[in-house]
Amino acid sequence: MGGHGRALEALEEVLGTHEDPASILDEVCKSIRSKYPAVFDSPLFTNAMTCQKVLVTILSRERYCQLDEIGSMTVDDLQSLGLIRWTPDYRLECAFMLLLLLIKKHVTNIGGNAAFDVHLTRLMLEHQSFEDIVAFLRCLKSVVYCDTPVELSAFHPGAMFGPMSENIIDEAKSFWCGPMDQLIIHEPKPRALVEATKHLLPESSGSDPLTCFTNAEGDINMAETDKVVVDKSSHSTGAIFSSVQLVVNDEKILRTEVIQCKVLEAKRMSKSMYDQERAKSVNASSDVFLLFTPARVATKTFFLPAGCGIVTKNEFGQYFGPFESRVQRSLEASSSTIEKHDDDLLKA
């Protein structure tokens, strides 16, 4: 990518003088700022609307023509800055360090979020599990789309997810067949990432499962759309829970979003396996369910329940975009752990 080589040179330069990973990250950012002053003097960083719209464009993987405007800049203007490119399939991509700086700038523009900055740095510098990365990206989307209603299919780009009826997945064509209802999601505020250490089951609590998360600080209030809860309890199935605000026929309704992360030993995801994973995590009130798996679908087509979707290995590049390499490294580590566990069982 144009300009990416100089970013790597800056990284090599600071690696020779620093040992603390966080300070290395800071020095790389400072070096990029000094080498590309035109980028940081442009509306990309000086205009809050343009900053947000460019972030949305990169993360949503929307297609644009060269003279289309994104905020106050055209695609051609953005490409001329040197760290952004317009791909042959009409999408915008940027050097990862520039994406990091854009995210930090946007967080500042909407009032700042110290906790989010900590999680962003962790994502850059530490190995994280598959579900932790997915949970962070869910928080990131609440930041990028803050107070900006968007179609659910754009909010989860690449997911085979959409129609509220007649859901059919066709792997050969990689899109949904059937009517496409326009379901809108509205994120009124940035979300905090919260880990739950206990999840009381509905049979024992007698109440809605989403009000039954607790951690060291006490009960976790799921009534507000201000958090993403990662279930780390002993009953965990790798699920991530959020209360989401949907817009249906101009009416705002509060529903539950459940994201299930499943690292399967099997290479294929069958319809029965999908239904089993959904049954583990979704309660009767949940309207949105999304399954992430490195497996592929086992058959050419199969029906999914209303409001449900799936992201398989085929869609990882489209869904995770610039974060795909981190997801792949995490999955490779998980696969190694599973293989070691299987070997230990055979030796026992």
C-alpha positions in Angstrom: 0.0 0.0 0.0 1.3 3.5 -0.8 2.9 4.9 2.3 2.7 1.7 4.2 6.4 1.0 3.8 7.3 4.3 5.6 5.0 3.3 8.4 7.0 0.1 8.8 10.3 2.0 8.7 9.0 4.2 11.5 8.1 1.0 13.5 11.6 -0.5 12.9 13.2 2.8 14.0 11.4 2.9 17.4 11.8 -0.9 18.0 15.5 -0.3 18.3 15.2 2.2 21.1 12.1 1.0 23.2 11.1 -2.1 25.1 7.6 -1.0 26.4 5.0 -2.0 23.8 2.7 0.9 24.6 5.5 3.4 24.2 6.4 1.8 20.9 2.8 2.3 19.7 2.9 6.0 20.8 6.2 6.6 19.1 5.0 5.1 15.8 1.9 7.3 15.9 4.1 10.4 16.5 6.4 9.4 13.7 3.5 9.0 11.3 2.2 12.4 12.3 5.5 14.0 11.5 5.9 12.3 8.1 2.4 13.0 6.9 1.4 16.5 8.1 -1.0 16.9 5.2 -3.1 14.0 6.4 -3.6 15.5 9.9 -4.2 19.0 8.5 -7.0 17.7 6.2 -10.7 17.5 7.0 -10.1 13.8 7.8 -8.8 14.9 11.2 -10.1 18.5 11.5 -13.7 17.8 10.6 -15.6 15.5 13.0 -18.3 14.6 10.5 -15.7 13.6 7.8 -13.7 11.6 10.4 -16.8 9.6 11.4 -18.0 9.0 7.9 -14.7 7.8 6.7 -14.5 5.4 9.6 -18.0 4.1 8.8 -17.0 3.7 5.1 -13.9 1.6 6.0 -15.6 -0.6 8.6 -18.8 -1.1 6.7 -16.9 -2.0 3.5 -19.3 0.1 1.4 -18.5 0.7 -2.2 -17.9 4.2 -3.6 -16.9 5.7 -6.9 -13.8 7.9 -7.2 -15.6 11.2 -7.2 -18.1 10.3 -4.5 -18.0 12.5 -1.4 -17.5 11.1 2.0 -18.1 13.9 4.4 -16.3 16.9 3.0 -13.8 14.9 0.9 -14.0 12.8 -2.3 -12.6 9.4 -2.6 -9.9 10.9 -4.9 -9.1 13.4 -2.2 -8.7 10.7 0.4 -6.6 8.5 -1.8 -4.2 11.4 -2.6 -3.3 11.6 1.1 -1.0 8.6 0.7 -2.2 6.2 3.5 -5.6 5.4 2.0 -6.3 3.4 -1.1 -9.3 2.8 -3.3 -9.5 -0.9 -4.1 -10.4 -2.5 -7.5 -13.7 -3.5 -5.9 -14.5 0.2 -5.1 -13.9 0.0 -1.3 -11.7 2.2 0.9 -8.8 0.7 2.9 -6.1 2.4 5.0 -2.9 1.7 6.8 -3.8 0.1 10.1 -1.9 2.7 12.1 -4.0 5.4 10.4 -7.2 3.5 11.3 -6.0 3.5 14.9 -5.4 7.2 14.9 -8.8 7.9 13.2 -10.5 5.8 15.9 -8.7 7.7 18.7 -9.6 11.0 17.1 -13.3 10.1 16.7 -13.4 9.0 20.4 -12.1 12.4 21.3 -14.7 14.1 19.1 -17.6 12.4 20.8 -16.4 13.2 24.3 -13.6 10.7 25.1 -13.7 7.3 26.6 -10.7 6.2 28.7 -11.9 2.6 29.1 -12.3 2.2 25.3 -8.7 3.5 24.8 -7.4 0.8 27.2 -9.2 -1.9 25.3 -8.0 -0.5 21.9 -4.4 -0.7 23.2 -4.9 -4.2 24.5 -6.2 -5.3 21.0 -3.1 -3.9 19.4 -0.5 -5.3 21.8 -1.9 -8.4 23.5 -3.1 -11.8 22.3 -6.9 -12.0 22.9 -9.4 -14.8 22.5 -11.8 -15.0 19.5 -14.8 -13.9 21.6 -12.8 -11.0 23.2 -11.9 -9.6 19.8 -15.5 -9.9 18.5 -16.8 -8.2 21.7 -14.3 -5.4 21.3 -15.3 -4.8 17.7 -18.9 -4.7 18.8 -18.0 -1.9 21.2 -16.0 -0.2 18.4 -19.1 -0.2 16.2 -21.1 1.5 19.0 -18.4 4.2 19.0 -18.2 4.6 15.2 -22.0 4.6 14.6 -22.7 6.6 17.8 -26.1 8.3 17.3 -26.1 7.3 13.6 -29.0 4.9 12.7 -27.9 2.3 10.2 -29.3 -0.8 8.5 -28.5 -3.9 10.4 -26.9 -5.5 7.3 -24.5 -2.5 7.1 -23.8 -2.6 10.9 -22.8 -6.3 10.5 -21.2 -6.2 7.0 -20.5 -9.5 5.4 -22.8 -11.4 7.7 -25.3 -13.6 6.0 -28.0 -11.9 7.9 -31.0 -9.8 6.9 -34.5 -10.8 6.0 -36.9 -11.3 8.9 -38.7 -14.0 7.0 -37.7 -16.7 4.4 -34.1 -16.7 5.5 -32.1 -18.8 3.1 -28.3 -19.0 3.0 -26.7 -19.9 -0.4 -22.9 -20.4 0.1 -22.3 -20.6 -3.7 -23.7 -17.1 -4.2 -22.6 -15.7 -0.8 -25.8 -13.6 -0.3 -29.2 -14.0 1.1 -32.2 -15.0 -1.0 -35.6 -13.8 -0.2 -37.2 -10.5 0.8 -34.8 -7.9 2.5 -36.7 -6.1 5.3 -34.9 -2.9 6.2 -34.2 -3.4 9.9 -32.5 -0.3 11.5 -30.2 -0.4 14.5 -29.5 2.8 16.5 -26.6 3.1 19.0 -27.4 6.2 21.1 -24.1 6.1 23.0 -20.8 4.3 23.0 -20.8 1.0 24.9 -18.6 -0.2 27.7 -17.1 -3.7 27.6 -18.1 -5.7 30.7 -17.2 -9.2 31.8 -19.8 -11.2 33.7 -18.5 -13.9 36.1 -21.9 -15.4 36.9 -25.0 -15.9 34.7 -28.0 -17.2 36.7 -30.1 -19.5 34.6 -33.8 -18.6 34.2 -34.9 -21.8 35.9 -33.1 -20.8 39.1 -33.8 -17.0 39.0 -37.3 -16.9 37.6 -36.5 -13.8 35.6 -35.2 -12.7 32.2 -31.7 -14.2 31.7 -30.4 -10.8 30.5 -31.0 -9.3 34.0 -29.1 -12.1 35.7 -25.5 -11.3 35.0 -23.2 -10.4 37.9 -19.5 -9.8 38.5 -17.3 -8.6 41.4 -19.1 -5.2 41.3 -22.6 -6.7 41.7 -25.5 -7.1 39.3 -25.0 -5.9 35.7 -27.9 -3.7 34.6 -28.8 -4.8 31.0 -31.7 -2.4 30.7 -29.6 0.4 29.2 -28.0 0.2 25.7 -24.6 1.2 27.1 -22.7 -2.0 27.5 -21.5 -5.2 25.8 -21.5 -8.1 28.2 -19.0 -11.0 27.6 -20.2 -14.1 29.5 -17.2 -15.5 31.4 -19.2 -17.6 33.8 -18.9 -21.4 34.2 -22.0 -21.8 32.1 -20.6 -19.6 29.3 -21.0 -20.8 25.7 -18.8 -18.0 24.3 -21.7 -15.6 24.0 -21.8 -11.8 24.0 -25.0 -10.0 25.0 -26.3 -6.5 24.4 -29.6 -4.7 24.7 -30.1 -3.0 21.3 -32.4 -0.3 20.0 -34.1 -1.3 16.7 -36.2 0.9 14.5 -39.1 -1.0 12.9 -41.7 0.9 10.9 -40.4 4.2 12.5 -41.0 2.8 16.0 -38.1 2.3 18.4 -38.1 -1.0 20.2 -35.6 -2.5 22.7 -34.5 -6.0 21.9 -31.7 -8.4 22.7 -28.7 -9.1 20.5 -26.8 -12.3 21.2 -23.5 -13.0 19.4 -22.2 -16.6 19.7 -18.6 -17.3 19.0 -17.9 -20.9 18.3 -14.5 -22.5 17.5 -15.6 -25.9 16.1 -13.4 -28.9 15.7 -15.7 -29.8 12.8 -14.9 -28.1 9.4 -18.6 -27.8 8.5 -21.6 -26.1 10.2 -24.8 -28.0 9.7 -28.3 -26.7 10.2 -28.7 -28.9 13.3 -25.4 -27.6 14.8 -26.6 -24.1 14.2 -29.9 -24.7 15.9 -28.1 -26.3 18.9 -25.8 -23.3 19.3 -28.7 -20.9 19.0 -30.7 -22.8 21.7 -27.8 -22.6 24.1 -27.7 -18.8 24.1 -31.0 -17.3 22.9 -34.1 -16.8 25.0 -37.6 -16.2 23.8 -37.2 -12.4 23.9 -34.1 -12.3 21.7 -34.6 -10.8 18.3 -31.1 -10.7 17.0 -28.8 -13.7 16.9 -25.5 -13.9 15.1 -23.1 -16.9 15.1 -19.4 -16.6 14.3 -17.5 -19.7 13.3 -14.4 -20.6 11.3 -16.3 -23.5 10.0 -18.1 -23.5 6.6 -21.8 -24.3 6.0 -22.3 -28.0 5.4 -24.9 -27.7 2.7 -25.5 -25.4 -0.2 -28.6 -23.9 1.4 -30.5 -24.0 4.6 -33.2 -22.0 6.3 -32.5 -19.9 9.4 -35.0 -18.6 12.0 -36.3 -15.1 11.8 -33.8 -12.5 12.9 -30.8 -14.8 12.9 -27.6 -14.8 10.9 -24.2 -16.4 10.6 -20.6 -15.3 9.8 -18.5 -18.2 8.5 -14.9 -18.4 7.4 -15.9 -17.3 3.9 -17.1 -13.9 5.3 -14.3 -13.2 7.8 -12.5 -10.8 5.4 -15.6 -8.9 4.6 -16.8 -8.7 8.3 -13.5 -8.1 10.2 -11.8 -6.1 7.4 -8.5 -4.6 8.8 -8.9 -6.7 12.0 -9.0 -10.1 10.2 -5.3 -10.9 10.8 -5.8 -10.6 14.5 -8.9 -12.9 14.4 -6.9 -15.5 12.4 -4.0 -15.5 14.8 -6.5 -15.9 17.7 -8.2 -18.8 16.0 -4.8 -20.5 15.2 -3.9 -20.3 18.9 -7.4 -21.7 19.8 -6.9 -24.6 17.3 -3.5 -25.4 18.8 -5.0 -25.5 22.3 -7.8 -27.8 21.1 -5.3 -30.1 19.4 -3.1 -30.2 22.5 -6.2 -31.0 24.6 -7.1 -33.9 22.3 -3.5 -35.3 22.4 -3.5 -35.1 26.2 -6.8 -37.1 26.2 -5.4 -39.8 24.0 -2.3 -40.1 26.2 -4.4 -40.3 29.4 
